[in-house]
Amino acid sequence: MPRAQRKTRRAADSARSSAQKKRAGVHERAAVFAPWRLEFVLGPKDAGCFLCRAAGLSDGDEDAWKKTLLLYRDAHALVIMNRYPYTGGHLLIAPRRHTHELPSLKEAESRALWEQTRLCVEVLGKVMKPQGCNVGMNLGKAAGAGIEDHLHMHAIPRWVGDTNFWPVIGQVHTVPVALAQLWDELRPLFRGRT
């Protein structure tokens, strides 16, 4: 068989195979490149819980808040930027008390967690103008929790065509954002809230 004919046949076989996979519900995944996460993957891990460290920062120390990416904190919960996001603007909302058990939350902690999640969606809407937002929790390693010991909510701004929070099933791109610059834009909208 001539070379050109073999090449055409391979392309047709590949297209047929791809179509069969799609009909069977199998999706090929596109690669998402997030080189800024390499520091997290390969770098040394701090001892202890970074959410608890953020919960203990002094109220007036804006430099420490910025270095930690802490945006907001009240008596029961806090909002902090994800330092290694797949999507810019990914916020974490956590109770101040160290717990991994959702049923163990006291009523005031639960209310604060949901109120701060609502606030995050509002602030992200004003600053980043997303077309949607993912909000949710991953409780336990089997559910995909990267931080198993301190439960937290995710608020992730989304745009049509961006990388998906769930498995990637199509063409993808990321929205690169400088964390310090975004902190400067988000922090004023959280400051002064009680």
Buried (B, 14 or more C-beta within 10 A) or exposed (E): EEEEEEEEEEEEEEEEEEEEEEEEEEEEEEEBEBEBBEEEEEEEEEEEBBBBEBBEBEEEEEEEBBEBBBBBBBEBBBBBBBBBBBBBBBBBBBBBBBBBEEEEBEEEBBEBBBBBBEBBBEBBEEBBEBEEBBBEBBBEEEEEBEBEEBBBBBBBBBBEEBBBBEEBEEEBEBBEBEBEEBBEBBBEBBEEEE
